[in-house]
Amino acid sequence: MDEFLLFVAVGFVAQMIDGAIGMAYGLTATSVLVSLGTHPAIASASVHAAEVFTTGASGTAHWRLKNVDARLVARLAVPGVAGGVAGALLASALPMRIIAPIVSAYLFCMGGLILWRAFRPPRPEPGRKVTLLGLTGGFLDAAGGGGWGPIVTSTLIGRGDVPRIAIGSTNAAEFFVTLAITAAFFTAIGLELWQAILGLVVGGVLAAPFAALVARHLPARQLMLLVGVVIMLLSLRSLAAALGVI
């Protein structure tokens, strides 16, 4: 029961963060699981299984608040599914001694990316191909256990999209990407951590309606700073453990 409540809390906090700033559910939850010694592929599979429910709830909440552009969702979701399946199959095939330090280093870099985005105000940039963005985001999200939001949402906002539309559409597209990733992991390695998955689902679904509302009012920069630091510390500990330093 203590472990279940821990993951309910992790799921709630992760979804509040993701719904508010459009990123970091997977990074937050995966960082916690990996720091507890879970195989990165199993951690990613478990988090994505939970995200099927949380992204569905979050996407629905954003859609009701008119934060979703259906055309943008389709342009992100189709290549995102392809990239996600490829990333899941790659992560499933690599042994623990190889993938553990790689994923920990990746999570550390993603934490740094969130910090960089917090210090660098969004500025309009030349348009980037949404298809390539979805493909890259899906692949890295599955292989590393998170990263769809930091890569996709931040790029959309950076190119000049309305923040609430970028966040809502990214969350909606993520549902389809996450569903495909979960199916790929289930086919390749199965799903094991049902207690963690259920806890993440319960916490995330409870938080989703509130997260969509606070997206308009929460000081995003301060939250991004906190999230970035926490993810970097957790992943640094996991990297040190994977390399035998601690």
QUIDA-V838479 format. One line per field, one symbol per residue. ss: DSSP state (2 for helix, 1 for strand, 0 for the rest). A space follows every 10 residues. Layout:
# QUIDA-V838479
ss=???
This chain:
# QUIDA-V838479
ss=0222222222 2222222222 2000222222 2222200002 2222222222 2222222222 2222000002 2222222222 2222222222 2220022222 2222222222 2222222220 0000000002 2222222222 2222000222 2222222200 0022222222 2222222222 2222222200 0002222222 2222222222 2222000002 2222222222 2222222222 220000
